[in-house]
């Protein structure tokens, strides 16, 4: 036992590699589900042992040959080996010749798996069960030439075999439900699931179904839909539904339903409809493959599923617009996690763009003409803005308003709306007198900035000789580039601002939202995120608070240490790290949990969490899920959690079944800052936030948080649930 810790990680690695090889057959990495499959495979001991041996052997070969441990652990090589091992154990008698055949087959399978993985990976496609099929066909034809390799006919003479094994307790367990009356569809469903692992047992199928239900309600419902659709079309076309139990025929429909319905495609109403629509195509492909391979005395097994899914995914990848079906970009091996994260991301970032554009001025200005403005923002030039400064009487000038200098915005600094290179400058147009326009030089003095990746901004009607930059100069967001003027077609001073895809003065405008801005109406402030300002509104950039910005400046290498207020031994140490994709995250070594985040200088947002939901890091993730880095007491930040992050477990389990088409539960978030000022002391900022789960609009679970900030650092985290409050003090 003293030596055990040294080998614990290695043991867990091999256990994971073996179990994942079983669950990967159903696109899963759930170990409980894997154990269910493992147990079912051993209802026929020879078959089960052959499958397990194949998994262990191919993983050992992959490890010995230096293939990625991540692939081995995930079962990437093992699931095809499992199918091949089960097939060989089912069809051949065990003798010395069988061991030679078995070892050679597994070695050949590894070669094919690596080759096909490399080939399909270039097309962004999965290799599915092609390695198993190719290896099995080669071995099956080769084995017929070897007299020492004997075919096992026990599964052919089923009645004789049943009589021989009737006294066996394992046989009794395997067939304990065979006499139970079940609707034919349910019986076929259970036998098909068991038949996937070369077992003829309703009990075995029921155990796999239970494991599948535990692993994923969505995958379970799709497995039923896939087989039910096949059952329906078999009946409609006059085919024998009993054939679904033979040689993994029915498994093709179940695998296709899970793959297209929720694994490679984000589950939704359309994915369910496509599963039904693809069923007759899969049926025709299956019959064709079966007839074609009969010529060579070979079984098709899962060929039709592999071809159908690969071709359909290739079809989806070639679309110009992703309508109806959305491909999964990050694989979580959980349909529920996939859809909940997808829905939350769409809700949170539906209008977000890669390049975040800000207002080109300081202070509060009015949108005197917005998109589709009736004066000059017409046709190809309709997606532009005009900005002016107004007083509390909504006048743009001080009396008498006869000269340019009477207008509040004349000469005010104009800022770069985004990082970029100064592409072009026009600085030759005189400023007009009030009420006069220069239609010959329409745009007046102008600066065009190249923000890269095909995005340009144009700022026009600038004051002559106010340019602070030169062509080719790199400017950061917020850099002063010129002064507001009255040049060109401009009867009074204002800023004309537009985004475009061409570096030409007066190019066609581009509809593009602003990243963040504050809108004031009736002395109430509201934060607008990734929106287009409305004409007539008073708007300003978000003025971030330095202390809040500093507190959430989580740079790689930074360490955060919390301890319980009344128990200094309860320590939680975190470190900020980045992964291979340059994503920043907070890592808790104590719980091995990760919380991914983004910080654009205006908003701090957590984007994902992996690990233990009972950890303090998860509570911090909930508390600071989305934080505006500015002290605006009137502004409340609202957001939505993925349902698997914060909802009642029982309700979520029921919600899982309906999640692709309807959500009756929600998990919401709200946060806002308050400031506490004392004489001769630094301002203390307090982030108050709340996580709340609702059912039909009624709250059923909530957590309240208070995060104290002082001197640009996080000082404490208070967590309140019902009447219980726990406080953690931040030591660093």
JOKA-V933404 format. One record per helix or strand. SS is the DSSP state (a for helix, b for strand). FROM is the first residue (numbers start at 1). LEN is the number of residues. If there is no record, write none. Layout:
[[SS,FROM,LEN] [SS,FROM,LEN]]
//
This chain:
[[a,4,23] [a,31,11] [a,45,20] [a,69,5] [a,78,14] [b,92,1] [a,96,27] [a,130,14] [b,151,1] [a,158,8] [a,169,6] [a,184,12] [a,202,14] [a,217,20] [a,241,5] [a,249,15] [b,265,1] [a,269,26] [a,303,15] [b,327,1] [a,335,15] [b,365,5] [a,379,3] [b,384,5] [b,397,1] [a,404,3] [b,407,1] [b,413,3] [b,420,7] [b,431,1] [a,439,3] [b,445,6] [b,456,7] [b,474,2] [b,480,5] [b,487,1] [b,495,6] [b,509,1] [b,514,8] [b,524,8] [b,538,3] [a,546,6] [b,559,6] [b,567,12] [b,584,5] [b,593,7] [b,603,8] [a,616,8] [b,626,3] [b,637,4] [a,649,10] [b,665,12] [b,684,12] [b,698,13] [b,713,9] [b,724,7]]
//
